[in-house]
Amino acid sequence: MLVFFLAIRIVTGKASASEAAAFLRKIPFVRRQNSDKSGISEVTEQDLKTFDEVKSLNNTTATPSRTRGLFLVIGVALLLMVGVVYAWSILSAPLAGAYQWSSQELSLNYTVMMSSFCLSGIVGGVICTKLNSPKVSLLLSAVFTCFGFAATAYLTFGHILLLYLFYGVCVGCGAGFSYNAVVGSVSSWFPEKRGFASGVLLMGFGASTLVLGSLASAIIDGGVISWQMTFALFGVIAGIALLIGSLFLRFPKAEELQAFTVSAAASQNAPKNSLTTFEMLKTRAFWMVFVFAVFGSAIGSGVISHAKQIVLDCGVNAAIATLCVGILSVANGFGRVLFGMLYDRKGRSGAMYTAILFLVGAVVLLLFSLKAAATLPVIPGLLLVGMAYGAMPTTSAAFVAQQFGPKYYATNFSVMNLTLMVSSFTSVISSTLVASSGSYISSFYLYLVFCGVMLLISLLLNGRKAKQSV
């Protein structure tokens, strides 16, 4: 009976040969049989429990490292797919030509999309927290993303409100559901490297503009297929990828995290108890980091949304200007990993002060280029602003996990992510300043003021007395 029992377990994949051997060595009646060949014993409930304990121990010590590495790769791939929403400046071009919509009307769709992205992220975060699983959020993302792209591809009436509904709301919600589900679940597998894991994931999200945006531009401009078919294909492929991802991603079990060592500094700074979203909103630290990220993201989005025209105003030719926009996207992705690693090593204050330094350097370089029509400082200025912009979501993600604990992370991070919605209005402010002054110079003077506010917040938050009270 024992042999039959073990054979069934092995054949059905519930046990390996080594697990069976470990089980046989551990249970008492086998040892008794070794000394008394005539006795035959039955498998008891205690024996079954012992086998399951051995199997569970073997599984938890053998797979966590490989599992989280696989989840990280899956997470990057999923965010790369849904991050195409950031390539709106590229995807909007064929729509403008087909329906004669103005740049102001198309810019408003970006704001609608970012607002839907942030608000749906909160809903997705609540679902992940309640169910302790990212699957439902990923399935919702697959439905919204696929439907949104397909519906945008075949706008029957060509009404701008339909664009706002299908792309702005549906595609934006699709990205928001998956964004927090992926970041929340995958980063929880890296308790000792949360900054790094968040940075790698968000790099995939930021790199989508360069990878998929450039691919879409090449397909549409090259006449390979129509822009309608391109939109539909993006929706179908993203939907399939999200469905597959929902079958794999999950939150780690407590025993699986025991395989990873958290540094002494991280353990010291970690909260004793996880805070709910309402408890988090009552803390001063949350609002200070929130405002810090709003101003930092405002500078980044203000430059990114007008990057090509800014570069042209600095005297760079059109071909090089397009290349500079691609460099900005690469810097954005690289900055997310760089600042994630920096946060793990130097903590919150090191990441915040470095981001401010990058932003001040970027604003000064680009301001000089605009005033003197100098082309040389343009590329280093774009590199700095791209990396600093990438620092905002990575630093915010790591801060929320470290300061408020892992239990409600998905919901808490989605609330912090509202900084993107608030900062997205900077593009409108910049356009207004350009219309009134005829130059981007006034916008960069405003960005210097933003840098001053960020420095003040960092000093208040990271000072010695502040650290004791936060």
C-alpha angles and dihedrals in degrees: 000000000000093000091049091049093051093044092055091050093050096044093049091051095246093117140021127220091257090052091051090051091049090050093051093050093050106046116088102227093061090057088050091052091052089060097036112039094183097061123090118193132195124238106257131205088254089056091053090049090049091052092051091049091052091046092049092049093050093048097048094049096045107047117033097091094049092042096054092045090055091046091051091054091047091048093052091049093050094048090047088058098047093038089076086091086078089062091073093124087063099037093048094062098080091044091055090052095045099046103021093237117168125243090249091056092048092046090055089057089059090054091048090049094050092047091051089046093055097041094047088048089063091051091047091048092053091050092050092049095047095046096032087225136094094212100096093046091050092049090051089049091053092052097045095043096047094045094043096053093042093049092047090052092059107037100169098194099030092225116160092225089062089055090053090050101044102034102019098045107020100039091038091053091047091056092045095052093052097038096065094034092056098040093043097048101038098043090052087068089064106059091157095043106034094139093051094046093048090048094052092047094048090046087063090050093049095043091059091085091059097040106035096022091055090044092052091048092051093048095047098039092043092054093234091139133345122277089245092058090045091055092047093049092050090053095048095045093047091047093052092047092051092048091052092045091053089062093059114029119088141146117268123254119241093250091051091059091056089079091068124072119221115212119251091246093052092047091051093050095042116107118250091224131024114247123226119233093260091049090049091052090057093060123095092217093063095053093045093052090042092056090043091054092045093057093042093049090044091060092046096047091044091057097038096050091053099028099121095048092045090054091048090051088055089063100260117141121246097257093052090043091061090050090051091056089054090050089053090055092050091049090051092055094043091049091058092059094039095052092042090059090042091053091051091052106032101023131222098319094050092051094045097049092046091051090052091050091052093048095049090049092048095048093048093048095047092043090053090048092052095047096043098031087235117161100191099076093047099086097045088046092053091046091054096046091046093053093044091050089051089052094064102070093035094051091044092050094050092044094053092050094047099041102039105026136243103276097079096021097122092056096038093050092049090056091049088050090067085088087083092058093049094045093048089077090067089084089061091047091050091050090051092050091049091050091052099041102026092230143072091232093093090053091056092050086056089050090055088057089051090054090053091053091049091052091051091051092049092051092050094045101041102036119114096254091043092053090055094051100041 
